[in-house]
Amino acid sequence: MSLFEGFTARQVNVGEVTLQARIGGSGPPLLLLHGHPQTHAMWHHVAPALARHYTVVLADLRGYGDSSKPEGDADGTAYTKRLMAADMVQLMQHFGFARFRLAAHDRGARVAHRLALDHPDQVQAMVLLDIAPTLDMYSQASERFARAYWHWFFLIQPAPLPERLIQADPAAYVREVMGRRHAGLSVFAPEALAEYERCAALPGTATGICGDYRASAGLDLALDRQDRAEGRQLTMPLHVLWGAHGAVHRCFDVLTLWRNVAGCVSGRPLDCGHYLAEERPTEVTAAILDFFAGHRAQH
C-alpha cells in the first residue's frame, strides 16, 4: 500500500492467529494500534514521521484488516482484550523487541490498556487516543453517550443480527460510523478510506468486530473489575489525548478517570473529533515524540 513507503509488510504467526503487520524506521521499538472500523492504515500520516526516530511496528488487530478472524461465540471469547494484547506481545517478540513504547487509538487503545496491565515489564511508556477506561465508560453511560456510541450497543446484540446487517453493505457501515463523527468523511485520505472499506468487506470481519465489542461488554469488564478490586494500576508513564469535539470529551472527565487507574498520567484535548491521527496528525505526532522523549531517561 503506497500509504507506507519504506515500510515492509509482514504476515506474522503468533499462535492461533496470523497478524498483518508493517515495520519501518530505526531506533527504539514503537508499536501502533488502530481502532474501529479501521486498520493500521489510520496511522499513514503519523507513522512515517515517527519512523525517523523509532522502529515503528503497525499491526491489524485480530478480527480486523488482513489479520486472522477467529470464529466468535456469544461472549466474544476469541476477542478478549487479554488475548488481543498477548497477540501484540508475541508480535513484538517476533521482531526481537522485549520492551517497547506503545501508542494506540480507540479499540487498539483498549487492547493497549490490557497489554500494559498484563505485561507491565514490556511497556516502557504509552499514549492512548480518545478513550476513557472501558469499565468507566460502561458504568457511567448516559443517554447522551448511548446516542453518540450507538454501535457499542448494536454490535453486542446476539448473532447473527449485527453481523448480517454489516455484511449487507460493509462500505456503507464504514461510512456511516465514521462519517457521522465531528469531521465527517472529508478528513480521510481516499486511499485510507478505500482500505477501510476493502477490509470491512473481507470474510469474517463482521464476526471479528462484533466479537471485539461483545468481549468488551462482558469478559473484559470482569477482568477490569478484578483489577480494580485488587488495586492493580498502570505503572508506566501514560499520556492521553482526546478530541475536544468528541463524545469522550463531552461525557467523561478523561484525565480524572485515567488518574484513578494509573500512577503517572498527563494529557489534554485536541481541537478535533474522534479520529485524532487523521484530523490532527501533526499535533499527534509532536505529542507522541515529545512525551516519549521526556521519559526516555528513566526507561
C-alpha positions as CSV (number, residue, x, y, z in Angstrom):
1,M,0.0,0.0,0.0
2,S,1.5,3.3,-1.1
3,L,0.5,4.9,2.2
4,F,3.5,3.4,3.8
5,E,6.5,3.9,1.6
6,G,9.6,2.5,3.2
7,F,7.7,0.1,5.4
8,T,7.9,-3.7,4.9
9,A,4.6,-5.7,5.1
10,R,4.7,-9.0,7.0
11,Q,2.3,-11.7,7.9
12,V,3.3,-12.9,11.4
13,N,2.0,-16.1,13.0
14,V,1.6,-15.5,16.8
15,G,0.0,-18.8,17.7
16,E,-3.7,-19.2,17.0
17,V,-3.8,-16.2,14.7
18,T,-1.7,-14.6,12.0
19,L,-1.3,-10.8,12.1
20,Q,-0.9,-8.4,9.2
21,A,2.0,-6.0,10.2
22,R,4.3,-3.4,8.8
23,I,7.7,-2.4,10.1
24,G,9.9,0.5,9.2
25,G,12.3,3.1,10.5
26,S,15.1,2.8,13.0
27,G,15.7,3.3,16.7
28,P,13.8,2.1,19.8
29,P,10.7,0.0,19.1
30,L,7.3,1.6,19.0
31,L,4.0,-0.3,18.4
32,L,1.0,1.5,16.9
33,L,-2.5,0.0,17.2
34,H,-5.7,1.1,15.4
35,G,-9.4,1.5,16.2
36,H,-12.8,0.5,14.7
37,P,-13.8,0.3,11.9
38,Q,-10.3,0.9,10.7
39,T,-7.0,-0.8,10.2
40,H,-3.3,0.1,10.7
41,A,-3.8,2.4,7.7
42,M,-5.1,5.1,10.1
43,W,-1.5,5.9,11.0
44,H,-0.4,6.7,7.5
45,H,0.2,10.4,8.3
46,V,1.9,9.7,11.6
47,A,4.0,6.6,11.2
48,P,6.5,7.9,8.6
49,A,7.4,10.8,10.9
50,L,7.7,8.6,13.9
51,A,9.9,6.2,11.9
52,R,12.6,8.9,11.7
53,H,13.1,8.3,15.5
54,Y,11.8,4.8,16.2
55,T,11.5,1.4,14.7
56,V,7.7,1.5,14.1
57,V,5.6,-1.6,14.0
58,L,2.0,-1.3,12.9
59,A,-0.5,-4.2,13.1
60,D,-4.1,-5.1,12.3
61,L,-5.8,-6.4,15.4
62,R,-7.2,-9.9,15.2
63,G,-10.7,-9.6,13.6
64,Y,-9.7,-6.5,11.6
65,G,-7.9,-5.7,8.4
66,D,-5.9,-8.6,6.9
67,S,-5.3,-10.3,10.3
68,S,-7.0,-13.6,11.2
69,K,-10.6,-13.5,12.2
70,P,-11.4,-16.4,14.5
71,E,-15.0,-17.6,14.8
72,G,-16.9,-15.9,17.5
73,D,-19.2,-17.1,20.2
74,A,-21.9,-15.5,22.2
75,D,-19.4,-13.9,24.6
76,G,-16.7,-13.0,22.2
77,T,-14.3,-15.4,23.9
78,A,-11.8,-15.3,21.0
79,Y,-11.7,-11.5,21.2
80,T,-10.9,-10.7,24.8
81,K,-8.5,-7.8,25.2
82,R,-6.3,-10.2,27.1
83,L,-5.9,-12.4,24.0
84,M,-5.6,-9.4,21.7
85,A,-2.9,-8.0,23.9
86,A,-1.0,-11.2,24.0
87,D,-1.0,-11.2,20.2
88,M,0.8,-8.0,20.2
89,V,3.4,-9.0,22.8
90,Q,4.2,-12.1,20.6
91,L,4.3,-9.9,17.5
92,M,6.9,-7.6,19.1
93,Q,8.9,-10.6,20.4
94,H,8.9,-11.9,16.8
95,F,10.7,-8.7,15.7
96,G,13.1,-9.1,18.6
97,F,11.6,-6.5,20.9
98,A,11.1,-7.5,24.6
99,R,10.3,-3.9,25.7
100,F,8.7,-1.2,23.6
101,R,6.7,2.0,23.6
102,L,3.1,1.9,22.6
103,A,0.6,4.3,21.0
104,A,-3.0,3.3,20.3
105,H,-6.4,4.7,19.3
106,D,-9.9,3.6,20.2
107,R,-10.2,-0.2,20.2
108,G,-6.5,-0.5,19.9
109,A,-6.2,1.7,23.0
110,R,-8.4,-0.7,24.9
111,V,-6.1,-3.6,23.8
112,A,-3.1,-1.4,24.9
113,H,-4.6,-0.8,28.3
114,R,-5.0,-4.5,28.9
115,L,-1.5,-5.2,27.5
116,A,0.0,-2.7,29.9
117,L,-1.8,-4.3,32.8
118,D,-0.9,-7.8,31.9
119,H,2.6,-7.2,30.7
120,P,3.9,-4.1,32.5
121,D,7.5,-5.0,32.1
122,Q,7.1,-4.9,28.3
123,V,5.6,-1.4,28.0
124,Q,8.0,1.5,28.6
125,A,5.6,4.3,28.1
126,M,2.2,4.6,26.5
127,V,0.0,7.1,24.6
128,L,-3.7,6.5,24.3
129,L,-6.0,8.3,21.9
130,D,-9.7,9.2,22.6
131,I,-10.7,6.7,25.2
132,A,-11.5,6.6,28.9
133,P,-11.2,3.3,30.7
134,T,-13.8,0.8,29.4
135,L,-15.3,0.0,32.8
136,D,-15.9,3.6,33.5
137,M,-17.4,4.3,30.1
138,Y,-19.9,1.5,30.6
139,S,-20.7,2.2,34.2
140,Q,-21.2,6.0,33.6
141,A,-23.0,5.6,30.3
142,S,-25.7,8.3,29.8
143,E,-28.3,8.8,27.2
144,R,-26.0,11.3,25.5
145,F,-23.2,8.8,25.4
146,A,-25.5,6.0,24.1
147,R,-26.7,8.1,21.3
148,A,-23.2,9.0,20.2
149,Y,-21.8,5.5,20.7
150,W,-24.8,3.6,19.5
151,H,-22.6,1.0,17.9
152,W,-21.4,-0.1,21.3
153,F,-24.9,-1.4,21.9
154,F,-25.7,-2.5,18.4
155,L,-22.6,-4.7,18.0
156,I,-23.1,-6.7,21.2
157,Q,-26.6,-7.9,20.1
158,P,-26.8,-11.7,19.7
159,A,-25.6,-13.1,16.5
160,P,-26.3,-13.1,13.6
161,L,-28.2,-9.9,13.5
162,P,-25.4,-7.3,13.7
163,E,-23.1,-9.4,11.5
164,R,-25.8,-9.8,8.9
165,L,-26.6,-6.1,8.8
166,I,-22.9,-5.2,8.4
167,Q,-22.3,-7.8,5.7
168,A,-25.2,-6.5,3.7
169,D,-23.3,-3.3,2.9
170,P,-19.8,-3.1,4.6
171,A,-18.8,0.1,2.8
172,A,-21.9,1.8,4.0
173,Y,-21.3,0.7,7.5
174,V,-17.8,2.2,7.5
175,R,-19.0,5.4,6.0
176,E,-21.9,5.8,8.4
177,V,-19.9,5.1,11.5
178,M,-17.0,7.3,10.5
179,G,-18.9,10.0,8.6
180,R,-21.3,10.7,11.5
181,R,-18.5,11.9,13.7
182,H,-17.4,15.6,14.1
183,A,-15.2,15.9,11.0
184,G,-17.3,13.8,8.5
185,L,-15.5,11.8,5.8
186,S,-13.5,14.7,4.3
187,V,-10.6,14.2,6.7
188,F,-9.8,10.7,5.5
189,A,-7.4,10.2,2.6
190,P,-9.2,8.4,-0.3
191,E,-6.6,5.6,-0.2
192,A,-7.1,5.1,3.5
193,L,-10.9,5.1,3.3
194,A,-10.8,2.6,0.4
195,E,-8.7,0.4,2.6
196,Y,-11.2,0.5,5.5
197,E,-14.0,-0.3,3.1
198,R,-12.0,-3.2,1.5
199,C,-11.2,-4.8,4.8
200,A,-14.7,-4.3,6.2
201,A,-15.9,-6.5,3.3
202,L,-13.5,-9.3,3.9
203,P,-15.0,-12.6,5.1
204,G,-15.0,-12.7,8.9
205,T,-14.6,-9.0,9.6
206,A,-18.2,-8.6,10.8
207,T,-17.6,-11.6,13.1
208,G,-14.4,-10.0,14.4
209,I,-15.9,-6.6,15.0
210,C,-18.9,-8.0,16.9
211,G,-16.6,-10.4,18.9
212,D,-14.4,-7.5,19.9
213,Y,-17.4,-5.5,21.3
214,R,-19.1,-8.5,22.9
215,A,-16.0,-9.3,24.8
216,S,-15.6,-5.7,25.9
217,A,-19.1,-5.7,27.3
218,G,-18.7,-8.8,29.4
219,L,-15.5,-10.8,29.7
220,D,-13.3,-7.8,29.6
221,L,-15.3,-5.9,32.2
222,A,-14.9,-8.9,34.6
223,L,-11.1,-8.6,34.3
224,D,-11.3,-4.8,34.7
225,R,-13.4,-5.2,37.9
226,Q,-10.9,-7.7,39.2
227,D,-8.0,-5.3,38.6
228,R,-9.9,-2.5,40.4
229,A,-10.7,-4.9,43.4
230,E,-7.1,-5.9,43.7
231,G,-5.8,-2.3,43.3
232,R,-3.8,-3.1,40.1
233,Q,-2.8,0.1,38.3
234,L,-0.8,1.1,35.2
235,T,2.8,1.7,36.4
236,M,4.4,3.2,33.2
237,P,4.1,6.8,32.2
238,L,0.8,7.4,30.3
239,H,-0.2,10.3,28.1
240,V,-3.8,10.6,26.9
241,L,-5.1,12.7,24.1
242,W,-8.7,13.1,23.1
243,G,-10.9,15.1,20.7
244,A,-12.5,18.3,22.2
245,H,-15.4,17.8,19.8
246,G,-16.0,14.1,20.6
247,A,-18.3,12.2,22.8
248,V,-15.5,11.1,25.2
249,H,-14.8,14.7,26.0
250,R,-18.5,15.6,26.3
251,C,-19.4,12.6,28.5
252,F,-16.4,11.9,30.7
253,D,-13.7,13.5,32.9
254,V,-11.0,11.8,30.9
255,L,-7.9,12.8,33.0
256,T,-9.5,12.1,36.3
257,L,-10.7,8.6,35.2
258,W,-7.2,7.7,34.0
259,R,-5.6,9.1,37.1
260,N,-7.8,6.7,39.1
261,V,-6.2,3.7,37.4
262,A,-2.6,4.9,36.6
263,G,0.2,6.4,38.7
264,C,1.7,8.8,36.2
265,V,-0.7,10.4,33.8
266,S,-0.7,13.5,31.6
267,G,-2.9,14.6,28.8
268,R,-5.1,17.1,27.0
269,P,-7.8,17.5,24.4
270,L,-7.0,18.4,20.8
271,D,-9.2,20.6,18.6
272,C,-10.8,17.8,16.7
273,G,-13.2,14.9,16.9
274,H,-12.6,11.2,17.4
275,Y,-10.0,10.4,14.6
276,L,-7.1,12.4,16.0
277,A,-4.4,10.8,13.9
278,E,-6.1,11.8,10.7
279,E,-7.7,15.0,11.8
280,R,-4.7,16.4,13.6
281,P,-1.7,14.3,12.5
282,T,1.0,16.9,13.0
283,E,-0.2,17.6,16.6
284,V,-0.5,13.9,17.4
285,T,3.0,13.2,16.0
286,A,4.5,16.0,18.0
287,A,2.7,14.9,21.2
288,I,3.9,11.3,20.9
289,L,7.5,12.4,20.2
290,D,7.6,14.9,23.0
291,F,6.1,12.5,25.5
292,F,8.4,9.6,24.7
293,A,11.4,11.9,24.6
294,G,10.5,13.3,28.0
295,H,10.5,9.8,29.5
296,R,13.5,8.4,27.7
297,A,16.0,8.8,30.5
298,Q,14.1,6.7,33.1
299,H,13.1,4.0,30.7
